[in-house]
Amino acid sequence: MSTLIVTRKPVISSLLINAAALVLIYFIPTLSHLLNFPLYLIEPMRLMLILAMVHGDRRNAYLLAATLPLFSFAISAHPVFYKMVLISAELTLNVWLFFMLRERFKNNFAAMVSAIILSKVAYYLLKAIFISAVLIGPGLFSTPIWIQLLTTVIFSGYAFLVLKKKADIK
């Protein structure tokens, strides 16, 4: 017989991250309109995913990776179905790569940068295939590369600092 021990802190942390993620994704269109700024440029789904990976646990990060695009599609029909599938795959790959590379590199910044870049490469390769199959409309890059690189460095730096602090406390 095996027992599952669940402590309160990770559960509460996961619930708070999930609630914040759903609220953020729900209100992104409205906030973008109010701020007159396209908030999709800051990759809100990846932001919530990074928070889940850094402050929560692996299972919750996978849950968010798979369901945030689905939730967004369900409430706003955006992204379109095939792009939603691509984003879910990209975010799920991002989680898997981060935890795998973290063990190999022993450096959270390098692991996160690599995981984000490799998952984006996979996303754009699959997106090119979907475009050529006319499953989604033309236009490979909707967010400029320099913005994607900037958010990648910021998210990776955040992961590095938070996980380093956690390691120092232990």
N, C-alpha and C positions, 0 to 999 in steps of 0.2 A: 504494500500500500504506500502510495506517495502522497505527500501533503504539499499544498501550495501555501507559502507564507506570503502574505501581502501586507506591506507596511503602509501606513497612512500617507507619508510624505510623497512617495512616487505616485500614488493614486491621485492625491489632491493636485499635485503638480501637473499630471497628465490631464485631469479634468479641466483645470484652469487654462492650460495651453489649448486644448481642444475647443473650449468655449470661446476663447479669444480668436482662434483661427476661424471658426464658423461665423462669428460676428464680423470679423474683418472682411472675409470673403463676401458675406452678405451685403455689407455696406460699401464695398469698393466702388461700384458704379456711382452711387450717390456722393460719396466723398470726392471722387474724381471730378464730378460735375461741380460740386460746391467749391472745391479748391482750384478748379480750372487747370488741373494738372493730371496727366494720365498716370495714375498710380500703378498701373501694371508694369511700368518701367522699373519699379523697385522690387519686382518679383515677390508679391505678397505671399504666394503659396510657398515659395522656397524659404522666405523669411520665417514663416510659421514652422516649416519643416526643420530648419536649423534650430529654432527654439526648442522644438520637441526632441531633437537629437542631443542637444546640449543640456537641457534642463529636465528632460523626461527619460524615457527608456526606449530601447530599440523597437519593441512591439508597437508602442504608440506612434513612433515615427513612421513605421510601415503603414499603420492604420491611416494616418493623415496623408501620407504620400498617395495612397490608393483612393482615398475618399474626398479630399478637398476639391480636385477637379470635377468629380462626379457631383458634389454638392453645388458647386458653381454652375455646372451645366443644368442641374435640376431647378435651381431658383431663377436663372437668368438666360438659359439656353446659350450661354457663352462660357467657355469656348464651344465651338461646334463639336459635334459628337466625335469625329475622328481626331480632332486636335485634343479633345479631352482625354482620349485614349493615349495619345502621344505624351501628354503632360503627366498623366498617371504613371506611365512606364518610365519616363525620365526621372521623376521624383523618387520612385521606388528604387531605380538603379542608383540614384544618388545616395540613398540611405545604405544600401548594400555595399556600395563601393567605399563609403566613408568608414563603416565599421570594419570592413576587411582591410583597407589600407592603413587604418589607425594602428592595427596590430603589427603590420609590416614596417611602417615608417617610424613608429614611436614618436611621431611629431604630428600634433593635431592640425596645425596650419597646413602643412604639406598634404596631409590626408584629405582635408576639406577642399583645398584648392583643386587637387587632383580629382576628387570625386565629383565636384561640380563641373569641371571642364570636361571630363570623360562622359558624364551623363548628358551634357549639352551637345557634345559631338555625336553621341548616339541619337539624341533627339533630332538634330539637324539632318543626319543621314536618313533616318526614318521619315522625317518631314519631306525631304526631297523625293523619296519614293512615293509618299502619299500624294504629293503635288503632281508627279509624273503619271500617277494612276488616276488623277483627277478626283481624288477623294476629298481634297481640300483645295481652296483657291490658291492662286499664284502668290509668290512673295515668301521667300525663304526666311528672311530676317525682318521681324517687325520691331525689334528693339535693337538700337545700334550696338555694335560689338563693344565699343568703349564703355558704354553703360553696363553691359553684362560683365565686363572685366572688373569694373569698379565695384559692382555689387558682390562679385565673387571674392575680391580681396577684403571687402568690409565684412562679409559674412564669415569668411575664413579667419580673419583677425579676431572677430568676436568669439568664435568657437575656441580659438587658441587661448585667448585670455581667460575665458570662463573655465575651460577644462584645466588650464594650468593652475588656476586658483583653487579648483576643487582638488587637484592632485597635491597641492601644497598643504591643504588643510588636513589631508589624510595622513 
